[in-house]
């Protein structure tokens, strides 16, 4: 059974679509069937974000979590395995990747996992299940390309769309872990904000959240440690200032300078990771 499952999973994983070969395989799956996909953790890492999210807000028994844009389910499956009394819904538009999650959930009898194989855009958000926590990691900057093309016909439309979209998410999630890219549709020729403009990037993305009535609880960035890459929250005063729309640029610039994000290749690790609660 092991080899056929591994071959089946590989075919679903490496389907040559835009977002294939993107996530790591959950550790428990790799250990059980001896199958792994290689991801360059130096450029983009799932494990550091997973460890930070779980340390900041572990799933509780009886809660319902959603993973929006779940890809091949690293976060959904890893959390579901460790927290069997919490319900998880993976929302994934790519049918092969949705089937990848389903096959693992079936093979490992993860009865707390359900999969919604659908491209949910702005107008579909009200139909989503109401959840305690939503993971919304690196999805929204693809609006206008991978989904909601009519809603975001040009880069100039993105800001107002993002606020409307994030307001809609408040209707179905009490908390959100949110991250987004700085290039519209992942296209480097169409930046929402320059890749290395970290202060401006944080202010822009925080502005989308605050304008949508989300209260920012924390902002995390990666650091290199002896054990690899780890995310940690920056100075607690900064989220307070972001929520108040009054930013101490000297404090913010100093914090980001200390992180030295230039030591990470590419753009991915320069994306702030927000933890937010639904505003009143």
VOGU-3710 file (C-alpha; in Angstrom, 3 decimals, decimal comma):
1> xxxxxxxxxx> 0,000/0,000/0,000  2,872/2,376/0,761  4,427/2,557/-2,702  1,120/2,977/-4,586  0,099/5,781/-2,188  3,446/7,531/-2,570  3,217/7,368/-6,374  -0,356/8,624/-6,321  0,534/11,519/-4,028  3,520/12,495/-6,171
11> xxxxxxxxxx> 1,378/12,649/-9,306  -1,143/14,883/-7,547  1,571/17,046/-5,972  3,693/17,681/-9,066  0,902/18,539/-11,500  2,857/21,331/-13,228  0,302/23,958/-12,229  1,246/27,476/-11,152  1,358/26,615/-7,444  2,639/23,047/-7,609
21> xxxxxxxxxx> 5,793/21,945/-5,773  5,180/24,728/-3,261  4,759/23,153/0,185  6,637/20,565/2,185  5,110/17,196/2,934  3,844/16,803/6,520  6,504/15,095/8,619  4,221/12,284/9,772  3,442/11,347/6,156  7,086/11,346/5,092
31> xxxxxxxxxx> 8,071/9,201/8,054  5,240/6,716/7,543  5,572/6,035/3,810  9,137/7,139/3,033  8,066/9,792/0,556  9,177/13,421/0,491  9,191/16,385/-1,861  12,167/18,722/-1,775  11,511/22,372/-1,010  14,294/24,937/-0,642
41> xxxxxxxxxx> 13,691/26,064/2,954  16,306/28,778/2,541  14,018/30,574/0,122  10,589/29,726/1,540  9,712/27,778/4,666  6,539/26,128/5,916  7,958/24,704/9,140  9,074/28,031/10,673  5,642/29,555/10,114  3,891/26,422/11,354
51> xxxxxxxxxx> 5,936/26,443/14,565  5,217/30,132/15,151  1,476/29,843/14,494  1,077/26,885/16,805  3,161/28,509/19,557  1,114/31,690/19,354  -2,347/30,162/18,991  -2,624/26,397/19,400  -5,884/24,797/18,212  -8,249/23,964/21,069
61> xxxxxxxxxx> -10,681/21,041/21,374  -14,033/21,854/19,830  -12,732/24,684/17,654  -13,050/24,893/13,892  -10,090/26,134/11,834  -9,897/26,869/8,104  -6,865/26,931/5,820  -7,704/29,218/2,885  -5,552/28,441/-0,137  -4,382/25,248/1,542
71> xxxxxxxxxx> -2,240/24,120/-1,423  -1,173/20,529/-0,600  -2,237/20,839/3,015  0,970/21,075/5,022  -0,681/23,297/7,647  -4,091/21,593/7,655  -2,748/18,046/7,854  0,035/18,775/10,337  -2,316/20,586/12,702  -5,085/18,014/12,286
81> xxxxxxxxxx> -2,727/15,169/13,151  -1,576/16,912/16,324  -5,011/18,211/17,359  -7,594/15,477/16,678  -10,331/17,213/18,683  -10,237/20,327/16,483  -12,039/20,448/13,125  -10,122/21,659/10,061  -11,418/22,731/6,656  -8,944/23,021/3,788
91> xxxxxxxxxx> -10,102/25,389/1,033  -8,161/24,759/-2,172  -9,017/25,619/-5,777  -6,555/23,200/-7,409  -8,424/19,893/-7,668  -5,244/17,803/-7,686  -4,012/19,479/-4,528  -7,418/19,177/-2,890  -7,358/15,454/-3,731  -3,833/15,233/-2,311
101> xxxxxxxxxx> -5,144/16,470/1,038  -8,155/14,155/0,877  -6,042/11,077/0,128  -3,729/11,722/3,072  -6,661/12,404/5,388  -8,223/9,112/4,277  -5,020/7,078/4,488  -4,197/8,323/7,979  -7,811/8,371/9,181  -7,846/12,078/9,944
111> xxxxxxxxxx> -11,572/12,312/10,458  -11,299/15,934/11,597  -10,324/17,123/8,102  -12,751/18,241/5,405  -11,815/19,673/2,012  -13,605/22,347/-0,002  -12,265/22,065/-3,554  -13,354/25,429/-4,908  -11,965/28,772/-6,008  -13,645/31,038/-3,460
121> xxxxxxxxxx> -13,505/34,688/-4,419  -14,837/37,794/-2,733  -18,502/37,053/-3,483  -18,166/33,476/-2,233  -16,751/34,313/1,189  -20,182/34,634/2,896  -20,883/30,984/2,018  -17,821/29,703/3,891  -18,226/27,968/7,268  -17,875/30,141/10,367
131> xxxxxxxxxx> -14,576/29,315/12,035  -12,599/30,269/15,107  -9,292/30,732/13,272  -8,438/31,084/9,598  -5,026/30,689/8,017  -4,930/33,018/5,012  -1,339/32,773/3,871  -0,118/34,285/0,606  -3,367/34,179/-1,341  -4,866/37,634/-1,739
141> xxxxxxxxxx> -2,114/39,148/-3,910  -3,153/36,644/-6,618  -6,614/38,250/-6,891  -7,113/39,516/-10,422  -4,930/36,740/-11,812  -5,891/33,378/-10,319  -9,365/34,437/-9,202  -11,674/37,495/-9,158  -10,391/38,861/-12,451  -13,514/40,939/-12,899
151> xxxxxxxxxx> -13,146/42,400/-9,404  -9,491/43,424/-9,843  -8,949/44,294/-13,510  -5,886/46,468/-12,837  -3,264/46,999/-10,162  -4,936/50,308/-9,279  -8,035/48,424/-8,131  -6,182/46,171/-5,719  -6,166/48,353/-2,591  -9,925/48,929/-2,419
161> xxxxxxxxxx> -10,524/45,274/-3,303  -8,218/44,083/-0,513  -10,114/46,117/2,081  -13,494/44,834/0,873  -12,167/41,262/0,780  -10,709/41,408/4,297  -13,933/42,940/5,612  -15,803/39,965/4,165  -13,457/37,558/5,968  -14,518/39,101/9,276
171> xxxxxxxxxx> -17,918/37,556/8,714  -16,585/34,006/8,851  -13,495/34,076/11,095  -12,891/35,367/14,607  -9,116/35,328/14,155  -6,829/35,215/11,155  -3,163/34,531/10,490  -2,547/36,635/7,404  0,340/36,956/4,985  0,531/38,295/1,448
181> xxxxxxxxxx> 3,093/38,884/-1,259  4,262/42,269/-2,437  3,960/41,515/-6,170  0,501/41,520/-7,756  -0,183/38,019/-9,047  3,361/37,047/-8,127  4,620/39,100/-11,080  7,810/40,997/-10,224  7,040/43,569/-12,909  3,875/44,622/-11,017
191> xxxxxxxxxx> 4,859/45,316/-7,408  2,282/46,530/-4,907  5,270/47,911/-3,018  9,000/47,514/-3,734  10,365/44,225/-2,433  13,010/45,777/-0,191  10,808/48,628/1,103  10,059/46,758/4,318  8,741/49,705/6,344  6,391/50,805/3,574
201> xxxxxxxxxx> 5,329/47,190/2,989  4,383/46,632/6,605  2,483/49,919/6,726  0,605/49,128/3,493  -0,448/45,619/4,505  -1,324/46,647/8,045  -3,407/49,446/6,545  -5,487/46,946/4,573  -6,176/45,004/7,784  -6,944/47,981/10,007
211> xxxxxxxxxx> -9,150/49,600/7,351  -11,044/46,293/7,312  -11,600/46,477/11,093  -9,172/43,716/12,020  -7,221/44,328/15,241  -3,567/43,398/14,788  -2,357/41,305/17,728  1,175/40,610/16,531  3,500/40,908/13,556  6,188/38,279/13,074
221> xxxxxxxxxx> 9,284/38,073/10,909  11,891/35,359/10,403  15,340/35,242/11,941  18,227/32,883/11,345  19,112/30,765/14,370  21,544/27,924/14,988  18,676/25,531/14,302  17,620/27,259/11,070  14,914/29,851/10,458  12,406/30,808/13,158
231> xxxxxxxxxx> 9,638/33,405/13,232  9,186/35,679/16,223  6,968/38,650/17,016  8,472/42,120/16,791  8,109/44,815/19,464  4,551/44,770/20,858  4,373/48,556/20,571  4,354/48,332/16,779  1,008/46,473/16,459  -0,475/48,980/18,889
241> xxxxxxxxxx> 0,707/51,830/16,692  -0,505/50,130/13,519  -3,968/49,737/15,029  -3,956/53,386/16,072  -2,754/54,435/12,601  0,103/56,294/14,255  3,434/54,703/13,383  6,728/55,590/15,035  8,856/55,259/11,913  12,079/55,390/13,896
251> xxxxxxxxxx> 11,008/52,468/16,098  9,685/50,498/13,127  12,738/51,148/10,970  15,025/50,173/13,818  13,192/46,892/14,425  13,288/45,893/10,778  16,924/46,928/10,424  17,845/44,656/13,336  16,225/41,712/11,549  18,411/42,270/8,474
261> xxxxxxxxxx> 15,973/40,731/6,034  18,538/41,200/3,256  20,181/37,963/4,367  17,218/36,018/3,007  17,134/35,360/-0,743  14,084/36,403/-2,696  10,935/38,107/-1,463  9,126/35,448/0,547  10,770/35,903/3,940  10,232/39,667/3,708
271> xxxxxxxxxx> 6,470/39,165/4,036  5,211/40,077/7,525  3,072/37,427/9,226  0,087/38,983/11,014  -2,091/37,543/13,758  -5,363/39,469/13,965  -8,638/39,333/15,860  -11,946/40,515/14,512  -12,481/44,117/15,554  -15,617/45,250/17,352
//
